[in-house]
Amino acid sequence: MLSSLLGSFQPSTSDDGWKCGITADGVFQVAALRYEIDNLDNPVMADRMEWSREVPIKVIGFIWRAIQNRVPTLCALKQRGVDTGSIMYSYCMTVEEESDHVLLSCPFAKIVWEWILSGVAFICPRSRQLER
């Protein structure tokens, strides 16, 4: 049965590869993707999408690691077989050191977030500005 389906198939002799469908030469470019996104007919994103260049790549990498639960906390290190001794979080000593607690729910983290967000103005679509 398989041979009947593949009967007239002739594999290519050229090398396999990837080709980008949004550029003329087939080479992926971030600028071409941005152009495509900005020109989408999307009523939800009626305004042009703004790309932030203000956030350093190290911060973006850390945020990505935190979302993936890959921050090297004491609990994460213990799960990987690293002997860390106590896994209690040293700032509050009430819970184990996990990324959710360290970054979000710890009273110390909440104070830091309030301080950071107190000076931030949020830019909304259509240039409306909301300040905290």
Summary of the structure (lengths in Angstrom):
residues: 132
radius of gyration: 24.6
end to end distance: 67.1
largest distance: 69.9
contacts: 222
relative contact order: 0.07
helix: 39%
strand: 6%
